[in-house]
């Protein structure tokens, strides 16, 4: 199976997974097996390692160890790959690992693309929050916003940081900017490829593609802050 054929098959399986109400694990396992077989033949396909990472990290499969290994393999071939680095940083944060090597990889990324560097700065902030380095955390968030002020999560994180330190005005302004930057609200009957790296970044690094519960959480922060003021 060549890459074009594989992508067609993966799209079919992804659509099936999105539309089923039952156990999606067998579908994800089939997708994983197809990609594994492809990579046996084409072991230098960086994009497909990223695709594999997104598939195996999807619930209920949730094989974060294999996802990280796949991303590390992609970065072995292309150490400057920002997409692989950002997804690796997200999984590292989500699993609570906060590996110093991941932070080093984030520091090593350099790009003329301000949107990419904004996501890199935001991803670095996760490590500083974990290390309880408030100055570095705030600085990374401000850097992220300075590079691109059209995202959601960097503003939301900065707003919560300020609110926790009784900087109510600055916090509310930041979170209101976060709400204004939402571009699309995901509803339950929408279908998209679970291995779409752009959609992953839009959802998890930028926040411009957001779910209803996530948006409600932001509004709840604004509402509770107003009640206390």
N, C-alpha and C positions, 0 to 999 in steps of 0.2 A: 504494500500500500504506500503510494507516494504522499507527499505532504498535502496536496490539494484534496485527494481522496480522504485522507485522515481528517482534515478540517471539516469536510462535509459530514462525515460520520459523527464527529464530535458534536457538531451543531445539532444533528438529529437527536443524539442522546441527551444533550443538554436541554433541548426543548421537551423531550419526554420527561426528564427529571423535574422540570419546572411545572409540568402539567399533571404530574401524578399526585395522588393523595395518599399513596402507600409508601412503603419502604423504598427510598432512593439509593440505598447502599449498593445493591447489585448493579445499578446503572453506573454509579461512580467507579465501581471496581472494573467494569467493562471499559470505561473510558481510560482508566489508569493502565489497564493491560494493553490497550491499543497504543497508547503513547510509549509505554515501555518497549513494546516490540519495534516501534518506529525508531526509537533512540538507539536500539541495538544496531540498526542499519546506518543511522545517521547521527552518530554520537556528538557531533559538533553543532547541532542545531540549538542555538541559545534560546530562541523564542519558545521552542517546544519544552525545554526544561522549565521555563517560567509557566507555561501552560500546565505542565504536570504538577507543579507546586500548587497552583490555584485549584486544580481538580482534587488533589489528595488532601488539601487543607479544608475542603468543604465539608460541613456537617451533613450527614452523620459519619463520614469517613474520618475526617479530622486527624489525619496522620501528619502531625506537625513535624515530626522527626524526618520523615521522607521529604516533606515540602522544603525544609531547611537544606537538606542534602542536595535536592534538585537545584535550588537557588545558588548554593555554593558551587555546584558544578557549572552553572551558567557563568558565574563570576570567575571561575578558573579560566574560562575561555575569554571572557571580556570583563576585566576588573572594573572598568568604568561604566558598566551598564547600570544606569540610574534606576530603571524599572525593577530589575532584580534586587538591587540594593534597598529600594524603598519597601518592596514587599517583604524582603527578609527582615528589615527593621520592624515592620508592623507585626509579623509573626513573633519575632523576638520579644517585642513589648507585650503582645497579647498573651503569651505564655509565661510572662513574668521573668524571663531570663536576663534581659538587659546585659547582654554579652559585650564586653569591652571591645572585642574585635568588630562587632557590628557598628559601634560608635566610631571606631577608626575608619571603617569603610565609608561611613557617612561623611567624615571629615575629608576623605580622599576624593570625593566626587567634585568635579569642577565642570561647569557648563555655562555657556552664554545665555542659556534659556532661563529667564528669571522665574518662570513657573516651576521648573524642576528644582531650582535652588531654594525656592520658597518651601516646597515639600521637604527637601533635605533638612532645612533649618527646623521645620516643625517636627520632623522625626527625631532630630537631635534633642529637642526639648523633652521628649519622653525620658531619655536617660538622665537629664539634669533633674527632672522631677523625682525620679527614683533615687538619685543621689542626694536629694534635698538641698540642691544648690540653687537657691531662689534667684540669685542674681543672674546666673547662667541661664536658668529656665526663662525668666522674663526677657532677657536679652535675645534668646533664640526665637521666642514668639514674636517679639518686635521686629527682628530681622526677617522672619517669615512674612509678616504682614507688609513690611517695607518692600520686599521683593515682589509680592503679589497681594493686593488688598481685595481680591475677588473670591477668596475662599471662606469657608465656614469654620472649620475646626480650630484654626489658629486664633481667630477672633474669639470663639467660644471659650477656648482654654485660657486666653489672656483675661477675658471677662471674669471667669470663675476665680482666677488667681487674684484679681483686684478685689472682688467681692469678699473673698475670704480674709482680706486684709483691711476691710472696712473702707476701701476706696470705691464707694458706691457709685458715684457719678461715672468714673472711668470704666467700672465694671459693666454698668448698664449700657453705656455707649458702645462698648466692644461687642456685647452680646446682641444688641440691636443691629450692628453691622453684620454679625454672623447670620441673623435671620434674613436680612436684605440680600445676602449673597447666595441663598438657596436658589438653585436653578431648576431643580426637578424633584418632585416628591414621589417616591416609589410607592405604588399601591399593589395589593396582593396579587392581582391577576395579570400583572405585567410579566413579560418573559424576556430574559436576556441570557447570553452565554455565561455560564458560571466561571469560565476560564478567561473572560474578557479583562485583560490587565488594565486597560484604560478605565473601564467601569469600576474596577477595584480601587484604583487611585482616586477616581471621582468620589467614591463613597467613603473611603477610609483615610485618605490623606488630605483631600481637598474639602470634602463634605458638601459639595455642590449638588450631589445626588444623594438624597436623604430619605429615610423611612419616616412614616408618620409617628411612630413612638419616639424616634430621635428628635423630631421637630417638637413634639409635645414636651419632651424633657427640657429643651431650650426655653420654650414658653413658660414652663413651670418655674424655671429659675428666675425669669423676669417677674412673674406673678408673685412669687414668694418674697422677692426682694422689695417689690412695691408695697406689699402688706407690712413689711417690717419698717419701711421708711416713714 
